[in-house]
């Protein structure tokens, strides 16, 4: 499966920069699933879990409110807080 770059930013720092095959985010109007070659868009996010998958392994981040931008196989997520869920 093809991958794309996912970056998660908070006001303090770049928290995550990884390749993923799939990302799921909590949008203001429902959940969104993003894969390679997704159409460019901007999505408002509510606080919740952002899930990333690569090679069958799942990583979950608990993120605050914010927004994301999808463009050129790159997902940039801008949120007020972000911590990895272990």
N, CA, C and O atoms as a MOPAC input file, in Angstrom:
PM7 MOZYME 1SCF
protein

 N      0.84100 1    -1.17500 1     0.00000 1
 C      0.00000 1     0.00000 1     0.00000 1
 C      0.89100 1     1.24500 1     0.00000 1
 O      1.92400 1     1.27000 1     0.66800 1
 N      0.49400 1     2.26400 1    -0.74000 1
 C      1.28600 1     3.48800 1    -0.81900 1
 C      1.12100 1     4.31900 1     0.45000 1
 O      0.08500 1     4.27000 1     1.11200 1
 N      2.16000 1     5.07900 1     0.77500 1
 C      2.15000 1     5.89100 1     1.99200 1
 C      2.17800 1     7.37500 1     1.66000 1
 O      2.45800 1     7.77300 1     0.53000 1
 N      1.88600 1     8.17600 1     2.66400 1
 C      1.93600 1     9.62800 1     2.56900 1
 C      2.45900 1    10.16600 1     3.89600 1
 O      2.48200 1     9.44800 1     4.89500 1
 N      2.87800 1    11.42900 1     3.90500 1
 C      3.46400 1    12.03700 1     5.09600 1
 C      2.37800 1    12.65800 1     5.96700 1
 O      1.48600 1    13.34800 1     5.47400 1
 N      2.47000 1    12.40200 1     7.26500 1
 C      1.56100 1    13.00500 1     8.23900 1
 C      2.38500 1    13.80100 1     9.24400 1
 O      3.28400 1    13.26000 1     9.88800 1
 N      2.07500 1    15.07700 1     9.37300 1
 C      2.71500 1    15.95000 1    10.36200 1
 C      1.64900 1    16.45100 1    11.32500 1
 O      0.58100 1    16.89000 1    10.89800 1
 N      1.93400 1    16.38700 1    12.62800 1
 C      1.03700 1    16.94800 1    13.63600 1
 C      1.78600 1    18.05000 1    14.36800 1
 O      2.84200 1    17.82300 1    14.95900 1
 N      1.21300 1    19.25400 1    14.31400 1
 C      1.81400 1    20.42900 1    14.94300 1
 C      0.94900 1    20.91000 1    16.09700 1
 O     -0.27900 1    20.89000 1    16.01400 1
 N      1.59900 1    21.34600 1    17.17800 1
 C      0.93200 1    22.10300 1    18.23800 1
 C      1.55600 1    23.49900 1    18.21000 1
 O      2.52200 1    23.71600 1    17.47800 1
 N      1.03300 1    24.44800 1    18.98200 1
 C      1.65800 1    25.77500 1    19.00500 1
 C      3.11900 1    25.74000 1    19.44900 1
 O      3.88800 1    26.64000 1    19.11300 1
 N      3.50500 1    24.71500 1    20.19600 1
 C      4.86500 1    24.62800 1    20.71200 1
 C      5.85400 1    23.97200 1    19.76000 1
 O      7.02100 1    24.36100 1    19.72200 1
 N      5.40200 1    22.97200 1    18.98300 1
 C      6.37600 1    22.18200 1    18.21500 1
 C      5.70900 1    21.27600 1    17.18900 1
 O      4.49200 1    21.08800 1    17.18200 1
 N      6.55900 1    20.72000 1    16.32000 1
 C      6.16100 1    19.61200 1    15.45900 1
 C      6.21400 1    18.36600 1    16.33700 1
 O      7.29100 1    17.97100 1    16.78400 1
 N      5.06800 1    17.74500 1    16.58600 1
 C      4.98400 1    16.61800 1    17.51600 1
 C      5.21500 1    15.29000 1    16.80200 1
 O      5.85000 1    14.38900 1    17.34900 1
 N      4.69800 1    15.17300 1    15.58200 1
 C      4.77500 1    13.92000 1    14.83200 1
 C      5.11300 1    14.23500 1    13.38000 1
 O      4.57300 1    15.17700 1    12.80100 1
 N      6.00400 1    13.44600 1    12.79900 1
 C      6.26100 1    13.48800 1    11.36100 1
 C      6.56500 1    12.06100 1    10.93100 1
 O      7.67700 1    11.56800 1    11.12200 1
 N      5.56700 1    11.40200 1    10.35000 1
 C      5.69300 1     9.98600 1    10.01100 1
 C      5.01000 1     9.68600 1     8.69400 1
 O      4.19300 1    10.46800 1     8.20700 1
 N      5.35500 1     8.54300 1     8.12500 1
 C      4.65500 1     8.02600 1     6.96200 1
 C      3.48900 1     7.17000 1     7.44900 1
 O      3.57600 1     6.51900 1     8.49100 1
 N      2.39600 1     7.17800 1     6.68200 1
 C      1.22600 1     6.37400 1     7.05300 1
 C      0.53600 1     5.87100 1     5.78700 1
 O      0.67700 1     6.45100 1     4.71000 1
 N     -0.20900 1     4.78800 1     5.94100 1
 C     -1.04200 1     4.26100 1     4.86100 1
 C     -2.47400 1     4.74400 1     5.01100 1
 O     -3.23000 1     4.80000 1     4.04100 1
 N     -2.84100 1     5.09500 1     6.25200 1
 C     -4.21700 1     5.50800 1     6.54700 1
 C     -4.20500 1     6.39000 1     7.78200 1
 O     -3.44200 1     6.15500 1     8.71900 1
 N     -5.05800 1     7.40800 1     7.77700 1
 C     -5.23700 1     8.27000 1     8.94900 1
 C     -6.73300 1     8.48300 1     9.15200 1
 O     -7.46800 1     8.72800 1     8.19500 1
 N     -7.17500 1     8.39000 1    10.39100 1
 C     -8.55900 1     8.66500 1    10.76100 1
 C     -8.56400 1     9.82000 1    11.75400 1
 O     -7.82200 1     9.80500 1    12.73600 1
 N     -9.41300 1    10.83200 1    11.49100 1
 C     -9.46900 1    12.01300 1    12.36200 1
 C    -10.91500 1    12.32900 1    12.72800 1
 O    -11.83100 1    12.01200 1    11.96900 1
 N    -11.12500 1    12.96100 1    13.90000 1
 C    -12.47100 1    13.35300 1    14.31800 1
 C    -12.82900 1    14.74300 1    13.76800 1
 O    -12.45300 1    15.75800 1    14.35500 1
 N    -13.53900 1    14.78600 1    12.66800 1
 C    -13.94500 1    16.05500 1    12.07200 1
 C    -15.12700 1    16.67600 1    12.79500 1
 O    -15.86100 1    15.99000 1    13.50600 1
 N    -15.30500 1    17.96600 1    12.61300 1
 C    -16.41800 1    18.67400 1    13.25300 1
 C    -17.77100 1    18.15600 1    12.77400 1
 O    -18.76600 1    18.27600 1    13.48900 1
 N    -17.81900 1    17.58300 1    11.57300 1
 C    -19.07500 1    17.04500 1    11.04800 1
 C    -19.01500 1    15.53200 1    10.81800 1
 O    -19.74300 1    15.00000 1     9.97900 1
 N    -18.15400 1    14.84500 1    11.55800 1
 C    -18.04200 1    13.39200 1    11.47300 1
 C    -16.60200 1    12.95100 1    11.29000 1
 O    -15.71000 1    13.77900 1    11.10600 1
 N    -16.37800 1    11.65300 1    11.34200 1
 C    -15.02300 1    11.10000 1    11.18700 1
 C    -14.60900 1    11.09600 1     9.72300 1
 O    -15.43600 1    10.92600 1     8.82700 1
 N    -13.30700 1    11.28600 1     9.49700 1
 C    -12.75200 1    11.25400 1     8.14800 1
 C    -11.63700 1    10.22500 1     8.09700 1
 O    -10.83500 1    10.11900 1     9.02400 1
 N    -11.59200 1     9.47100 1     7.01400 1
 C    -10.50100 1     8.55200 1     6.74800 1
 C     -9.73300 1     9.05400 1     5.54300 1
 O    -10.32900 1     9.37400 1     4.51400 1
 N     -8.41900 1     9.12600 1     5.65900 1
 C     -7.57800 1     9.66700 1     4.60100 1
 C     -6.56500 1     8.62900 1     4.15400 1
 O     -5.95200 1     7.94900 1     4.97600 1
 N     -6.39400 1     8.51100 1     2.82900 1
 C     -5.41800 1     7.57700 1     2.25700 1
 C     -4.60300 1     8.29800 1     1.18500 1
 O     -4.85400 1     9.46300 1     0.87400 1
 N     -3.63300 1     7.59200 1     0.63300 1
 C     -2.77900 1     8.11300 1    -0.43000 1
 C     -3.63200 1     8.68500 1    -1.56300 1
 O     -4.64600 1     8.09600 1    -1.93900 1
 N     -3.22600 1     9.82100 1    -2.10000 1
 C     -3.89100 1    10.51000 1    -3.21100 1
 C     -5.25800 1    11.08900 1    -2.85400 1
 O     -6.09200 1    11.27300 1    -3.74000 1
 N     -5.50200 1    11.37600 1    -1.59100 1
 C     -6.75400 1    12.01100 1    -1.19300 1
 C     -6.84100 1    13.38900 1    -1.84800 1
 O     -5.82700 1    14.06300 1    -2.03200 1
 N     -8.03400 1    13.79100 1    -2.19000 1
 C     -8.22700 1    15.11700 1    -2.77200 1
 C     -7.79300 1    16.20100 1    -1.79900 1
 O     -7.94500 1    16.03100 1    -0.58900 1
 N     -7.25500 1    17.31000 1    -2.29500 1
 C     -6.88500 1    18.41600 1    -1.40600 1
 C     -8.12100 1    18.92900 1    -0.65800 1
 O     -9.20000 1    19.05200 1    -1.23600 1
 N     -7.94900 1    19.22400 1     0.62500 1
 C     -9.05700 1    19.74500 1     1.42200 1
 C     -8.54600 1    20.32000 1     2.74000 1
 O     -7.39900 1    20.10400 1     3.12900 1
 N     -9.42000 1    21.05200 1     3.41100 1
 C     -9.17900 1    21.54100 1     4.76100 1
 C    -10.35400 1    21.06200 1     5.60000 1
 O    -11.50700 1    21.19600 1     5.18900 1
 N    -10.07000 1    20.50100 1     6.77700 1
 C    -11.11100 1    19.91200 1     7.63100 1
 C    -10.98400 1    20.48000 1     9.03600 1
 O     -9.89500 1    20.48500 1     9.61000 1
 N    -12.09800 1    20.96300 1     9.59500 1
 C    -12.13400 1    21.39500 1    10.99600 1
 C    -12.17700 1    20.15500 1    11.87900 1
 O    -12.92300 1    19.21600 1    11.60500 1
 N    -11.37100 1    20.15600 1    12.94200 1
 C    -11.27300 1    19.00000 1    13.83900 1
 C    -11.81200 1    19.32300 1    15.22400 1
 O    -11.66500 1    20.44000 1    15.72200 1
 N    -12.44000 1    18.32600 1    15.83600 1
 C    -12.82100 1    18.42300 1    17.24100 1
 C    -11.81100 1    17.61800 1    18.05000 1
 O    -11.04000 1    16.83900 1    17.48900 1
 N    -11.81600 1    17.80400 1    19.35300 1
 C    -10.91300 1    17.03500 1    20.21400 1
 C    -11.28000 1    15.55600 1    20.14100 1
 O    -12.45700 1    15.19500 1    20.13600 1
 N    -10.25600 1    14.70600 1    20.08500 1
 C    -10.49600 1    13.26800 1    20.02200 1
 C     -9.25500 1    12.53500 1    19.58300 1
 O     -8.15600 1    13.09000 1    19.59900 1
 N     -9.43100 1    11.27500 1    19.18700 1
 C     -8.30700 1    10.42700 1    18.81000 1
 C     -8.03700 1    10.47900 1    17.31400 1
 O     -8.94600 1    10.33300 1    16.49700 1
 N     -6.77900 1    10.69000 1    16.97400 1
 C     -6.30200 1    10.61100 1    15.59000 1
 C     -5.53000 1     9.31100 1    15.48000 1
 O     -4.59000 1     9.07000 1    16.23800 1
 N     -5.92800 1     8.47700 1    14.53400 1
 C     -5.32900 1     7.15300 1    14.38300 1
 C     -4.54500 1     7.08800 1    13.08100 1
 O     -5.03200 1     7.50800 1    12.03200 1
 N     -3.32300 1     6.55700 1    13.15500 1
 C     -2.48100 1     6.37500 1    11.98000 1
 C     -2.13500 1     4.90100 1    11.86100 1
 O     -1.90900 1     4.23100 1    12.86800 1
 N     -2.09100 1     4.38800 1    10.62300 1
 C     -1.74500 1     2.98700 1    10.39400 1
 C     -0.61400 1     2.88400 1     9.38300 1
 O     -0.60800 1     3.57900 1     8.36700 1
 N      0.35400 1     1.99700 1     9.67800 1
 C      1.44900 1     1.71300 1     8.76800 1
 C      1.88700 1     0.27000 1     8.97900 1
 O      2.20400 1    -0.12600 1    10.10100 1
 N      1.90800 1    -0.51000 1     7.91700 1
 C      2.30900 1    -1.91700 1     7.96700 1
 C      1.53500 1    -2.70400 1     9.01900 1
 O      2.11000 1    -3.53500 1     9.72300 1
 N      0.24800 1    -2.44800 1     9.12800 1
 C     -0.58800 1    -3.17100 1    10.07100 1
 C     -0.47000 1    -2.71500 1    11.51300 1
 O     -1.18000 1    -3.22600 1    12.37800 1
 N      0.40600 1    -1.77100 1    11.78800 1
 C      0.56600 1    -1.24600 1    13.14800 1
 C     -0.20800 1     0.05000 1    13.29400 1
 O     -0.16900 1     0.91200 1    12.41600 1
 N     -0.90100 1     0.18100 1    14.39200 1
 C     -1.75200 1     1.33100 1    14.64400 1
 C     -1.14400 1     2.20100 1    15.73700 1
 O     -0.69800 1     1.70100 1    16.76900 1
 N     -1.13100 1     3.50600 1    15.49800 1
 C     -0.68100 1     4.47500 1    16.50000 1
 C     -1.80400 1     5.46900 1    16.71600 1
 O     -2.40200 1     5.95900 1    15.75800 1
 N     -2.09100 1     5.76700 1    17.98100 1
 C     -3.18200 1     6.67900 1    18.30400 1
 C     -2.63700 1     7.88700 1    19.05600 1
 O     -1.81500 1     7.74900 1    19.96200 1
 N     -3.10000 1     9.06600 1    18.67300 1
 C     -2.74600 1    10.31400 1    19.33100 1
 C     -4.02500 1    10.99100 1    19.79900 1
 O     -4.98400 1    11.11000 1    19.03800 1
 N     -4.03800 1    11.43200 1    21.04600 1
 C     -5.17300 1    12.18900 1    21.57500 1
 C     -4.88200 1    13.66000 1    21.30400 1
 O     -3.93400 1    14.22800 1    21.84600 1
 N     -5.71300 1    14.26800 1    20.45800 1
 C     -5.47300 1    15.63800 1    20.01100 1
 C     -6.60600 1    16.56600 1    20.41900 1
 O     -7.75200 1    16.14400 1    20.57000 1
 N     -6.26600 1    17.83100 1    20.59300 1
 C     -7.25800 1    18.86200 1    20.86100 1
 C     -7.87600 1    19.36200 1    19.56400 1
 O     -7.65400 1    18.79100 1    18.49600 1
 N     -8.64600 1    20.42700 1    19.66800 1
 C     -9.29600 1    21.01800 1    18.50200 1
 C     -8.27300 1    21.61700 1    17.54900 1
 O     -7.15900 1    21.95500 1    17.94900 1
 N     -8.65700 1    21.74300 1    16.29800 1
 C     -7.79400 1    22.36400 1    15.31600 1
 C     -8.32300 1    22.15400 1    13.91200 1
 O     -9.53400 1    22.13500 1    13.68900 1
 N     -7.40900 1    21.99900 1    12.96800 1
 C     -7.79600 1    21.73900 1    11.58600 1
 C     -6.67800 1    20.96400 1    10.89700 1
 O     -5.55300 1    20.88800 1    11.39300 1
 N     -7.01300 1    20.39100 1     9.74400 1
 C     -5.97400 1    19.73100 1     8.95900 1
 C     -6.07500 1    20.17700 1     7.51400 1
 O     -7.12200 1    20.61600 1     7.04000 1
 N     -4.95300 1    20.04700 1     6.83500 1
 C     -4.85400 1    20.37800 1     5.41900 1
 C     -4.28300 1    19.16400 1     4.69900 1
 O     -3.27900 1    18.59400 1     5.12500 1
 N     -4.92700 1    18.77600 1     3.61000 1
 C     -4.42800 1    17.69200 1     2.76500 1
 C     -4.02200 1    18.30300 1     1.43200 1
 O     -4.80600 1    19.00500 1     0.79300 1
 N     -2.77100 1    18.02400 1     1.01600 1
 C     -2.29500 1    18.52000 1    -0.27600 1
 C     -1.04900 1    17.73600 1    -0.67800 1
 O     -0.14100 1    17.53900 1     0.12900 1
 N     -1.01700 1    17.29500 1    -1.92700 1
 C      0.16100 1    16.62100 1    -2.49300 1
 C      0.66300 1    15.46300 1    -1.62500 1
 O      1.85600 1    15.37300 1    -1.33500 1
 N     -0.24800 1    14.58100 1    -1.21200 1
 C      0.10000 1    13.41900 1    -0.38300 1
 C      0.82700 1    13.79200 1     0.89200 1
 O      1.74500 1    13.10000 1     1.33200 1
 N      0.40100 1    14.89300 1     1.47300 1
 C      0.91400 1    15.35500 1     2.76200 1
 C     -0.29600 1    15.82700 1     3.57500 1
 O     -1.11400 1    16.61200 1     3.09700 1
 N     -0.39000 1    15.33200 1     4.80800 1
 C     -1.44800 1    15.75100 1     5.72400 1
 C     -0.78900 1    16.53400 1     6.84500 1
 O      0.02800 1    15.99500 1     7.59200 1
 N     -1.14300 1    17.80100 1     6.96200 1
 C     -0.64900 1    18.64900 1     8.04600 1
 C     -1.80100 1    18.88600 1     9.00700 1
 O     -2.83400 1    19.44000 1     8.63300 1
 N     -1.61100 1    18.45900 1    10.25100 1
 C     -2.63300 1    18.58400 1    11.28500 1
 C     -2.15600 1    19.62900 1    12.29200 1
 O     -1.06300 1    19.51300 1    12.84600 1
 N     -2.97700 1    20.64200 1    12.52200 1
 C     -2.65300 1    21.72900 1    13.44500 1
 C     -3.65600 1    21.69300 1    14.59100 1
 O     -4.84000 1    21.96500 1    14.38900 1
 N     -3.18900 1    21.35700 1    15.79800 1
 C     -4.07000 1    21.21000 1    16.95700 1
 C     -3.46600 1    21.92200 1    18.16900 1
 O     -2.27100 1    22.21800 1    18.20000 1
 N     -4.31800 1    22.19100 1    19.16700 1
 C     -3.78600 1    22.90100 1    20.34200 1
 C     -3.04500 1    21.99600 1    21.30400 1
 O     -2.19100 1    22.47600 1    22.04900 1
 N     -3.34300 1    20.68200 1    21.31900 1
 C     -2.60600 1    19.72300 1    22.15900 1
 C     -2.52200 1    18.38200 1    21.43300 1
 O     -3.35000 1    18.07900 1    20.57400 1
 N     -1.50800 1    17.57700 1    21.78900 1
 C     -1.37100 1    16.25700 1    21.18500 1
 C     -0.46900 1    15.38600 1    22.04700 1
 O      0.65900 1    15.76700 1    22.36200 1
 N     -0.97200 1    14.21000 1    22.42800 1
 C     -0.16700 1    13.23800 1    23.17500 1
 C     -0.43300 1    11.84100 1    22.60500 1
 O     -1.55700 1    11.52300 1    22.21800 1
 N      0.60700 1    11.01800 1    22.55800 1
 C      0.44300 1     9.65700 1    22.08100 1
 C     -0.24700 1     8.81000 1    23.14200 1
 O      0.07800 1     8.89700 1    24.32700 1
 N     -1.20500 1     7.98800 1    22.70600 1
 C     -1.91100 1     7.07600 1    23.60600 1
 C     -1.17900 1     5.74800 1    23.55600 1
 O     -1.05300 1     5.14500 1    22.49100 1
 N     -0.69600 1     5.29000 1    24.70000 1
 C      0.07500 1     4.03300 1    24.76300 1
 C     -0.81100 1     2.87600 1    25.11400 1
 O     -0.33900 1     1.74300 1    25.21100 1

